[in-house]
Amino acid sequence: MTHITYRSNRLPGNHIRSVFLMKLKWLGHSSFLITAEDKTTILTDPYEPGGYNGALTYGAFTEPVDIVTISHDTHPDHGYTQALIGKPTIVKSAGTLTVKGINIKGIASYHDNAKGRERGSNIIFVITVDNVKVCHCGDLGHILSPADAVLIGSIDVLLLPVGGYFTINATEATQVADRLQPKLIIPMHYKTEKCAFPIAPVADFLKGKQNIRREKSSEIEITSKTLPALPEIVVLQHAL
């Protein structure tokens, strides 16, 4: 696993332990597992394995989690809760709440650029974990307005759909990132060998951009104090 950041604490007796803070793992499509330092877990946009007649073949997620955020529950590649283990708190509406010490803010948006008339609504979530603000855009279908950006506020990590067709495309995603000015941008919802949707690969979004980090891992660890000074794009490998 790639360690983006860590800090070391010296314990009595000259022992040193490394304290890793928030972990973020890309499971596939728009689904991420976020793990706080205290082991609280947040799952975003769970998908149906084999959904859409086999067009989505990312593997099943089989771990218990504490919190699940759902940007919209009208499509099984973002709101599949039937296979969840245990009784997690499910968050799928706009507003602000705190669950197990995790602050979650939902911002209303649309799944299309026609104010929801074509594909309905979408919730953007800003999840604050260990002082790191993670913004998950869900199936955002339009460029954000200045008013949208004010509602979202300052963020550190942007989980951004880039594939187009069902969401914003590469050009629109670039405009969203420019407006929100995150420190880390992690692309999602793009074509891979496990997604047969008619959407674009991540290469379209990366074209012409600088500060790109291609990881061999599905997971990174992040602290608030050592996020990059300049915006960086991190391309993860899907875990499932």
KELUMDREN-79245 format. One line per 4 residues: number of its first residue (from 1); for each residue x, y, z of N, C-alpha, C. Coordinates in Angstrom, 3 decimals. Atoms other than C-alpha are relative to their C-alpha. Example, Ala and Ser with C-alpha at 12.3 -4.5 7.8 and 13.67 -1.06 7.14 Angstrom:
1	0.890 -1.190 0.000 12.300 -4.500 7.800 0.900 1.200 0.000 ~ -0.820 -1.190 -0.060 13.670 -1.060 7.140 -0.770 1.090 0.730
This chain:
1	0.840 -1.185 0.000 0.000 0.000 0.000 0.872 1.231 0.000 ~ -0.778 -1.213 0.093 1.240 3.468 -0.831 -0.327 0.914 1.168 ~ 0.185 -0.946 -1.086 1.757 5.817 2.096 0.254 1.398 -0.531 ~ -0.216 -1.374 0.424 1.181 9.385 1.021 0.566 0.804 1.166
5	-0.450 -0.779 -1.133 1.646 10.772 4.511 -0.083 -0.817 1.275 ~ 0.105 0.583 -1.329 2.275 9.742 8.064 0.715 0.904 0.976 ~ -0.748 -0.720 -1.015 3.514 11.118 11.331 0.477 -1.007 1.026 ~ -0.563 0.896 -1.001 5.645 9.520 14.027 -0.125 0.629 1.375
9	0.077 -0.439 -1.389 5.036 9.809 17.769 0.982 -0.809 0.816 ~ -0.946 0.699 -0.860 7.726 8.986 20.317 -0.673 -0.351 1.316 ~ 0.622 0.488 -1.219 6.498 6.882 23.221 1.049 -0.155 1.095 ~ -0.950 0.224 -1.081 8.088 6.386 26.688 0.888 -1.203 -0.298
13	-0.935 1.093 0.228 11.162 4.189 26.593 0.621 0.052 -1.373 ~ -0.608 -0.212 1.316 12.322 5.616 23.260 -0.604 -0.863 -1.107 ~ 0.688 0.735 1.057 9.834 3.501 21.349 -0.673 1.000 -0.935 ~ 0.638 -0.870 0.974 8.510 5.061 18.161 -1.112 -0.783 -0.681
17	1.078 0.631 0.748 5.158 4.281 16.637 -0.449 0.965 -1.100 ~ 0.513 -0.812 1.093 3.848 5.513 13.312 -1.512 0.047 0.098 ~ 1.436 -0.176 -0.107 0.339 6.938 13.473 -0.529 0.410 -1.367 ~ 0.592 -0.297 1.293 -1.506 6.770 10.167 -1.429 0.454 0.220
21	1.334 -0.540 -0.203 -4.657 8.783 9.895 -0.977 -0.562 -1.029 ~ 1.089 0.462 0.847 -7.473 8.601 7.391 0.506 -0.840 -1.178 ~ -0.306 0.849 1.142 -7.333 5.775 4.827 -1.154 0.080 -0.992 ~ 1.011 -0.071 1.050 -9.148 5.955 1.512 0.307 -1.058 -1.039
25	-0.176 1.100 0.949 -9.637 2.919 -0.736 -1.075 0.079 -1.080 ~ 0.958 0.052 1.103 -11.219 2.879 -4.188 -0.384 -1.447 -0.247 ~ 0.488 1.354 0.224 -13.364 -0.234 -4.455 -0.278 -0.226 -1.480 ~ 0.343 0.063 1.415 -14.540 0.477 -7.994 -1.158 0.935 -0.291
29	1.062 -0.891 0.454 -16.846 2.760 -9.979 0.000 1.278 0.859 ~ 0.025 -1.180 -0.869 -17.927 5.482 -7.478 0.035 -0.392 1.472 ~ 0.032 0.527 -1.358 -17.540 3.350 -4.376 1.393 0.041 0.643 ~ -1.231 -0.098 -0.774 -14.845 4.140 -1.805 -0.276 -0.457 1.429
33	0.047 0.298 -1.428 -14.138 2.881 1.689 0.940 0.974 0.688 ~ -0.789 -0.954 -0.779 -12.951 5.602 4.058 0.072 -0.520 1.423 ~ -0.201 0.505 -1.356 -11.468 4.505 7.372 0.680 1.072 0.833 ~ -0.568 -1.000 -0.902 -10.879 6.994 10.181 1.043 -0.645 0.904
37	-1.024 0.515 -0.903 -8.028 6.671 12.645 -0.603 -0.866 1.105 ~ 0.638 0.782 -1.055 -10.491 5.374 15.261 -0.730 -1.225 -0.537 ~ 0.551 1.177 0.696 -11.561 2.672 12.728 -1.461 0.152 -0.415 ~ 1.321 -0.232 0.561 -14.937 4.224 11.947 0.086 -0.076 -1.517
41	-0.059 0.211 1.453 -15.742 3.240 8.357 -1.202 0.620 -0.712 ~ 1.035 -0.615 0.833 -17.686 5.073 5.648 0.096 -0.596 -1.394 ~ 0.079 0.548 1.353 -18.768 3.427 2.384 -0.803 0.965 -0.858 ~ 0.730 -0.895 0.893 -19.778 5.637 -0.553 -0.567 -0.770 -1.180
45	0.657 0.481 1.217 -22.197 4.755 -3.362 0.240 -1.487 -0.303 ~ -0.170 1.436 0.286 -22.314 0.935 -3.113 -0.696 -0.403 -1.295 ~ 0.534 0.434 1.298 -22.867 -0.729 -6.491 -0.472 -1.453 0.074 ~ 0.437 1.392 0.117 -24.568 -3.966 -7.505 0.997 -0.766 -0.864
49	-0.908 0.808 0.826 -21.937 -6.511 -8.633 -0.788 -0.732 -1.088 ~ 0.712 0.644 1.093 -22.966 -7.791 -12.046 -1.217 0.751 -0.473 ~ 1.171 -0.783 0.365 -25.527 -5.031 -12.394 -0.046 0.377 -1.461 ~ 0.219 -0.399 1.395 -26.946 -3.789 -15.660 0.346 -1.140 -0.960
53	-0.176 1.195 0.844 -26.967 -7.296 -17.144 1.472 -0.335 -0.217 ~ -1.408 0.372 0.062 -23.315 -7.848 -16.366 0.930 1.076 -0.513 ~ -0.860 -1.080 0.493 -22.033 -4.487 -17.578 0.951 0.505 1.081 ~ -0.839 -0.460 -1.111 -20.602 -3.744 -14.120 0.462 -1.223 0.774
57	-0.488 1.253 -0.576 -18.360 -6.564 -12.893 1.014 0.202 1.120 ~ -0.802 -0.151 -1.207 -16.535 -5.030 -9.948 -0.512 -0.988 1.042 ~ 0.359 1.023 -0.959 -16.492 -7.535 -7.095 -0.870 0.503 1.141 ~ 0.882 -0.314 -1.119 -18.786 -7.666 -4.092 0.800 0.509 1.189
61	-0.585 -0.500 -1.235 -17.956 -5.669 -0.976 -0.673 -0.736 1.151 ~ 0.583 0.896 -1.004 -18.432 -7.945 2.039 0.405 0.339 1.431 ~ -0.418 -0.383 -1.348 -17.176 -6.001 5.064 -1.098 0.826 0.681 ~ 0.936 -0.886 -0.706 -19.343 -4.413 7.773 0.555 1.418 0.032
65	-0.399 -1.403 -0.083 -19.273 -0.611 7.814 -0.931 0.723 0.967 ~ 0.795 -0.784 -0.951 -20.570 2.086 10.141 -0.967 0.949 -0.695 ~ 0.770 -1.034 0.684 -21.869 4.661 7.645 0.026 -0.267 -1.498 ~ 0.072 0.117 1.454 -23.033 4.521 4.029 -0.615 1.281 -0.554
69	0.588 -1.156 0.680 -23.545 7.595 1.852 -0.425 -0.414 -1.401 ~ 0.575 0.355 1.300 -25.695 7.326 -1.261 -0.377 1.293 -0.715 ~ 0.265 -1.233 0.732 -25.716 10.092 -3.852 -1.387 -0.012 -0.635 ~ 1.355 0.171 0.498 -28.936 8.744 -5.365 -0.296 -1.491 -0.011
73	0.344 1.423 -0.117 -30.799 5.483 -4.906 -0.877 -0.484 -1.142 ~ 0.815 0.407 1.143 -32.505 5.331 -8.293 0.753 -0.906 -0.957 ~ -0.804 0.840 0.880 -29.632 3.473 -9.966 0.831 -0.974 0.837 ~ -0.675 1.007 -0.829 -28.126 0.213 -8.671 1.528 0.059 -0.022
77	-1.457 -0.135 -0.054 -24.568 1.261 -9.462 0.430 1.078 0.998 ~ -0.324 -1.012 -1.004 -24.795 3.896 -6.694 -0.769 -0.188 1.311 ~ 0.832 0.106 -1.190 -27.490 2.868 -4.232 -0.402 -1.419 0.338 ~ 0.320 1.406 -0.251 -27.292 -0.911 -3.856 0.283 -0.335 1.467
81	-0.147 0.232 -1.443 -27.918 -1.540 -0.148 -0.390 -1.409 0.424 ~ 0.531 1.305 -0.376 -29.354 -5.054 -0.276 1.056 -0.925 0.604 ~ -1.038 0.926 -0.469 -26.014 -6.750 0.401 0.831 0.558 1.153 ~ -0.764 -0.571 -1.106 -24.809 -4.474 3.195 -0.075 -0.896 1.231
85	-0.085 0.836 -1.193 -23.681 -6.310 6.313 -0.232 0.858 1.241 ~ 0.261 -0.731 -1.230 -24.944 -5.246 9.732 -1.065 1.064 -0.187 ~ 0.997 -1.062 0.036 -26.941 -2.090 10.355 0.693 1.365 -0.048 ~ -0.670 -1.291 0.099 -24.943 0.877 9.079 -1.016 1.141 -0.069
89	0.814 -1.195 0.183 -26.337 4.396 9.231 0.090 0.408 -1.462 ~ 0.040 -0.350 1.415 -27.435 5.253 5.692 -0.385 1.471 -0.138 ~ 0.218 -1.435 0.205 -27.215 8.896 4.628 -0.217 0.225 -1.494 ~ 0.296 -0.182 1.418 -28.874 9.857 1.346 -0.830 1.245 -0.278
93	0.740 -1.240 0.214 -30.273 13.349 1.693 0.872 1.198 0.322 ~ -0.732 -1.231 -0.262 -29.100 16.935 1.804 -0.161 0.397 1.464 ~ 0.027 -0.427 -1.391 -28.325 18.533 5.135 1.297 -0.373 0.695 ~ -1.208 0.247 -0.774 -25.719 18.276 7.868 -0.329 -0.832 1.227
97	0.158 0.806 -1.203 -25.389 15.640 10.549 1.356 -0.568 0.397 ~ -1.210 0.639 -0.511 -22.772 13.939 12.686 -0.346 -1.419 0.420 ~ 0.210 1.409 -0.318 -22.571 10.140 12.884 1.318 -0.566 0.489 ~ -1.209 0.591 -0.579 -20.039 8.466 15.179 1.200 0.946 -0.080
101	-1.058 -0.991 0.021 -18.031 11.683 15.294 0.396 0.479 -1.380 ~ -0.298 -0.384 1.370 -17.975 12.028 11.490 -1.025 1.028 -0.469 ~ 0.900 -1.027 0.513 -19.429 15.268 10.130 -0.257 -0.235 -1.486 ~ 0.390 0.254 1.382 -21.351 14.749 6.884 -0.946 1.104 -0.449
105	0.858 -1.043 0.570 -22.801 17.538 4.779 -0.428 -0.413 -1.396 ~ 0.535 0.335 1.311 -25.063 16.731 1.838 -0.489 1.245 -0.719 ~ 0.372 -1.169 0.794 -25.498 19.330 -0.913 -0.812 -0.461 -1.198 ~ 0.875 0.394 1.102 -28.361 19.008 -3.378 0.579 0.450 -1.334
109	-0.450 -0.297 1.352 -27.392 18.871 -7.048 -0.830 -0.859 -0.947 ~ 0.778 0.729 0.990 -28.540 17.177 -10.249 0.854 -1.035 -0.726 ~ -0.636 1.086 0.743 -27.740 14.035 -12.209 0.143 0.347 -1.486 ~ -0.064 -0.429 1.391 -27.962 15.988 -15.460 0.177 1.511 -0.030
113	-0.137 -1.455 0.118 -27.602 19.522 -16.788 -1.329 0.670 -0.330 ~ 1.340 -0.527 0.244 -31.372 20.030 -17.016 -0.786 0.082 1.300 ~ 0.614 -0.128 -1.329 -32.061 20.523 -13.290 -0.816 -1.222 0.387 ~ 0.602 1.251 -0.429 -32.975 16.871 -12.858 -1.111 -0.523 -0.877
117	1.130 0.437 0.826 -35.555 16.631 -15.615 0.304 -1.276 -0.769 ~ -0.362 1.183 0.776 -33.610 13.888 -17.404 0.333 -1.206 0.882 ~ -0.434 1.134 -0.821 -32.033 11.758 -14.665 -0.196 0.212 1.493 ~ 0.325 -0.178 -1.400 -33.182 13.213 -11.380 1.068 0.742 0.792
121	-0.861 -0.756 -0.910 -31.320 14.539 -8.375 1.245 -0.783 0.385 ~ -1.270 0.575 -0.446 -27.873 13.886 -6.925 0.424 0.749 1.260 ~ -0.508 -0.625 -1.216 -26.334 14.543 -3.532 1.523 -0.038 -0.011 ~ -1.442 -0.102 -0.203 -22.757 15.765 -3.196 0.238 -0.060 1.503
125	-0.283 0.104 -1.431 -21.319 14.752 0.176 1.390 0.519 0.322 ~ -1.283 -0.403 -0.571 -18.561 16.488 2.104 0.118 -0.703 1.346 ~ -0.180 0.846 -1.181 -17.296 14.055 4.733 1.306 0.398 0.674 ~ -1.193 -0.442 -0.716 -14.875 15.323 7.370 0.502 -1.129 0.883
129	-0.589 1.134 -0.718 -12.594 12.562 8.641 1.402 0.395 0.449 ~ -1.319 -0.346 -0.529 -9.630 13.309 10.929 0.505 1.318 -0.578 ~ -0.313 -1.353 0.481 -9.699 16.979 9.857 0.296 0.072 -1.499 ~ -0.123 -0.006 1.456 -9.583 16.013 6.178 -1.412 0.036 -0.593
133	1.316 -0.135 0.609 -12.567 17.145 4.092 -0.004 -0.682 -1.363 ~ 0.108 0.784 1.229 -13.467 14.620 1.403 -1.334 0.321 -0.654 ~ 1.217 -0.313 0.738 -15.970 15.671 -1.249 -0.249 -1.092 -1.045 ~ 0.400 1.040 0.949 -17.734 12.829 -3.090 -1.126 0.571 -0.850
137	0.956 -0.678 0.880 -19.575 14.195 -6.129 -1.140 -0.880 -0.470 ~ 1.062 0.878 0.471 -21.727 11.138 -6.772 -0.081 -0.001 -1.516 ~ 0.220 -0.008 1.452 -23.241 11.157 -10.266 -0.302 1.419 -0.466 ~ 0.205 -1.396 0.379 -22.889 14.890 -10.755 -0.115 0.129 -1.512
141	0.238 -0.100 1.428 -24.278 15.838 -14.158 0.109 1.401 -0.560 ~ -0.076 -1.382 0.473 -23.575 19.571 -14.414 1.202 0.699 0.619 ~ -1.073 -0.830 -0.541 -20.869 22.162 -13.888 -0.529 0.751 1.216 ~ 0.437 -0.676 -1.218 -21.028 23.722 -10.442 -0.026 1.511 -0.191
145	0.088 -1.456 0.010 -22.149 27.312 -10.076 0.816 0.564 1.162 ~ -0.665 -0.596 -1.164 -20.380 29.765 -7.760 -0.772 -0.235 1.296 ~ 0.812 0.247 -1.199 -23.295 29.309 -5.352 0.167 -1.433 0.492 ~ -0.248 1.395 -0.377 -22.796 25.527 -5.415 1.330 -0.120 0.737
149	-1.330 0.072 -0.600 -19.120 25.993 -4.606 0.000 0.576 1.412 ~ 0.094 -0.587 -1.345 -19.979 28.209 -1.640 -0.630 -1.001 0.961 ~ 0.650 0.992 -0.856 -22.310 25.523 -0.257 0.948 -1.154 0.331 ~ -0.949 1.098 -0.228 -19.624 22.856 -0.665 1.118 0.455 0.915
153	-1.045 -0.558 -0.856 -16.965 25.061 0.897 1.388 -0.513 -0.354 ~ -1.388 0.425 0.200 -13.253 24.418 1.207 0.120 -1.498 0.211 ~ -0.171 1.449 -0.103 -12.290 20.786 0.585 1.460 -0.368 -0.232 ~ -1.367 0.497 0.168 -9.100 18.734 0.635 0.101 -1.044 -1.100
157	-0.037 1.129 0.932 -9.912 15.630 -1.420 -1.298 0.006 -0.805 ~ 1.160 -0.001 0.877 -12.245 15.566 -4.425 -0.099 -1.335 -0.733 ~ 0.292 1.250 0.697 -13.713 12.245 -5.614 -0.940 0.366 -1.149 ~ 0.605 -0.705 1.121 -14.718 13.250 -9.107 -0.349 -0.925 -1.161
161	0.329 0.780 1.206 -16.684 11.483 -11.897 0.548 0.695 -1.233 ~ -0.647 -0.605 1.173 -14.919 12.001 -15.218 -0.393 -0.660 -1.313 ~ 0.241 0.822 1.175 -16.384 9.470 -17.666 -0.987 0.537 -1.008 ~ 0.966 -0.545 0.929 -19.194 11.518 -19.185 -1.181 -0.922 -0.252
165	1.198 0.704 0.431 -22.448 10.299 -20.735 -1.062 -0.027 1.102 ~ 0.943 0.002 -1.128 -24.159 9.617 -17.377 0.365 1.078 1.023 ~ -0.485 -1.016 -0.938 -22.120 12.271 -15.527 0.694 1.098 -0.799 ~ -0.851 -0.982 0.668 -19.931 15.265 -16.285 1.125 -0.721 -0.734
169	-1.085 0.587 0.769 -17.280 14.556 -18.891 1.347 0.575 0.437 ~ -1.343 -0.402 -0.399 -13.536 15.194 -18.764 0.147 1.515 0.057 ~ -0.106 -1.461 0.038 -13.803 18.858 -19.740 -0.790 0.627 1.137 ~ 0.839 -0.539 -1.077 -16.642 19.545 -17.309 0.593 -0.326 1.367
173	-0.628 0.378 -1.270 -14.873 17.632 -14.536 1.181 0.912 0.317 ~ -1.115 -0.919 -0.197 -11.825 19.825 -15.048 -0.506 1.341 0.516 ~ 0.578 -1.268 -0.463 -14.020 22.902 -14.607 -0.484 -0.101 1.443 ~ 0.432 0.196 -1.383 -15.511 21.469 -11.415 1.200 0.020 0.941
177	-1.201 0.019 -0.837 -12.051 20.768 -10.004 0.608 1.395 0.122 ~ -0.545 -1.357 -0.041 -10.871 24.261 -10.955 -0.814 0.895 0.923 ~ 0.857 -0.838 -0.856 -13.836 25.776 -9.145 0.165 -0.354 1.475 ~ -0.065 0.412 -1.413 -13.443 23.730 -5.947 1.412 0.066 0.579
181	-1.394 -0.147 -0.427 -9.625 23.876 -5.792 0.394 -0.970 1.135 ~ -0.444 0.964 -1.020 -8.997 20.651 -3.817 1.508 -0.186 -0.066 ~ -1.435 0.310 -0.003 -5.520 19.504 -2.864 0.266 -1.332 -0.707 ~ -0.103 1.285 0.679 -6.072 15.947 -4.121 -1.262 -0.224 -0.830
185	1.120 0.359 0.861 -8.284 14.906 -7.037 0.132 -1.480 -0.330 ~ -0.005 1.429 0.302 -9.168 11.228 -7.362 -1.139 -0.285 -0.977 ~ 1.049 0.272 0.982 -11.032 10.342 -10.576 -0.767 -1.284 0.328 ~ 0.846 1.183 -0.174 -13.908 7.857 -10.471 -1.018 -0.023 -1.134
189	1.084 0.133 0.968 -16.812 6.640 -12.614 0.509 0.188 -1.423 ~ -0.507 -0.001 1.362 -14.819 6.004 -15.767 0.118 -1.435 -0.490 ~ -0.016 1.329 0.602 -14.451 3.076 -18.134 1.249 -0.766 0.413 ~ -1.089 0.925 -0.293 -12.298 0.145 -16.986 -0.366 -1.357 -0.592
193	0.302 1.343 0.502 -12.100 -3.531 -17.859 -1.174 -0.626 0.734 ~ 1.134 0.518 -0.757 -14.828 -4.070 -15.256 -1.239 0.884 -0.115 ~ 1.156 -0.864 0.225 -17.158 -1.362 -16.489 -0.214 0.138 -1.502 ~ 0.289 -0.007 1.436 -18.741 -1.787 -19.916 -0.953 1.123 -0.390
197	0.855 -1.131 0.340 -20.772 1.413 -19.747 0.629 0.799 -1.147 ~ -0.541 -0.810 1.110 -20.401 3.719 -22.779 0.562 1.333 0.511 ~ -0.613 -1.188 -0.575 -18.231 6.161 -20.842 1.489 0.010 -0.350 ~ -1.389 -0.174 0.405 -14.705 7.465 -21.370 0.961 -0.547 1.046
201	-1.026 0.425 -0.954 -11.513 6.108 -19.779 0.601 1.212 0.714 ~ -0.588 -1.084 -0.788 -9.578 8.141 -17.227 1.010 0.800 -0.812 ~ -1.007 -0.693 0.815 -6.985 9.034 -19.895 -0.540 1.296 -0.584 ~ 0.579 -1.220 0.564 -9.393 11.590 -21.353 0.090 1.153 0.989
205	-0.071 -1.033 -1.037 -9.442 13.491 -18.066 1.447 0.407 0.276 ~ -1.397 -0.270 -0.339 -5.684 13.230 -17.532 0.741 0.756 -1.100 ~ -0.690 -0.565 1.161 -4.774 14.525 -20.994 0.359 1.467 0.232 ~ -0.464 -1.369 -0.114 -2.662 17.683 -20.779 0.181 0.512 1.408
209	-0.102 -0.446 -1.389 -2.634 17.800 -16.991 1.366 -0.349 0.608 ~ -1.248 0.232 -0.713 0.340 17.964 -14.634 -0.288 -0.536 1.395 ~ 0.108 0.496 -1.387 1.016 16.597 -11.142 -0.944 -1.197 0.103 ~ 0.787 1.231 -0.004 -0.432 13.169 -11.863 0.795 -1.099 0.682
213	-0.631 1.126 -0.689 0.374 10.271 -9.545 -0.809 -1.257 -0.303 ~ 0.666 1.270 0.299 -0.492 6.803 -10.844 0.450 -1.034 1.035 ~ -0.336 0.943 -1.059 -0.615 4.404 -7.926 -0.200 -1.443 -0.469 ~ 0.176 1.431 0.244 -0.227 0.634 -8.048 -0.930 -0.620 1.035
217	0.838 0.447 -1.102 -2.461 0.381 -4.990 -1.395 0.584 -0.136 ~ 1.363 -0.533 -0.051 -6.160 0.904 -4.365 -0.189 0.952 1.173 ~ 0.178 -0.716 -1.262 -5.530 2.685 -1.067 1.119 0.990 0.257 ~ -0.981 -0.978 -0.457 -3.798 5.802 0.212 -0.360 0.409 1.425
221	0.203 -0.528 -1.347 -3.400 7.304 3.675 0.317 1.484 -0.014 ~ -0.072 -1.449 0.121 -3.839 11.021 4.212 -0.052 0.637 1.378 ~ 0.134 -0.834 -1.185 -3.245 13.543 6.963 -0.269 1.430 -0.443 ~ 0.331 -1.387 0.334 -4.457 17.121 7.062 1.237 0.870 -0.112
225	-1.171 -0.874 -0.064 -0.982 18.517 7.722 0.937 -0.160 -1.189 ~ -0.978 0.246 1.054 0.847 17.013 4.771 -0.645 -0.235 -1.368 ~ 0.590 0.000 1.334 -1.555 17.352 1.868 0.879 0.847 -0.920 ~ -0.902 -0.732 0.896 0.251 18.638 -1.240 -0.338 1.483 -0.079
229	0.197 -1.439 0.119 0.750 22.371 -1.623 -0.677 0.361 -1.318 ~ 0.618 -0.202 1.306 -0.209 22.190 -5.299 -0.963 -1.141 -0.288 ~ 0.975 1.068 0.297 -3.259 20.244 -6.566 0.658 -1.176 -0.706 ~ -0.568 1.221 0.555 -2.382 16.651 -7.389 -1.124 -0.961 -0.369
233	0.950 1.019 0.423 -4.323 14.020 -9.325 0.572 -1.357 0.361 ~ -0.419 1.328 -0.406 -4.102 10.538 -7.843 -0.919 -1.025 -0.658 ~ 0.758 1.060 0.675 -5.197 7.592 -10.010 0.237 -1.305 0.751 ~ -0.091 1.227 -0.778 -5.932 4.523 -7.891 -0.388 -1.218 -0.849
237	0.449 1.260 0.587 -6.361 0.884 -8.871 -1.249 -0.466 0.754 ~ 1.203 0.469 -0.696 -9.794 -0.552 -8.124 0.347 -1.248 0.816 ~ -0.294 1.118 -0.912 -9.714 -2.985 -5.192 -0.800 -1.240 -0.362 ~ 0.895 1.124 0.268 -12.574 -5.176 -6.406 -0.267 -0.171 -1.492
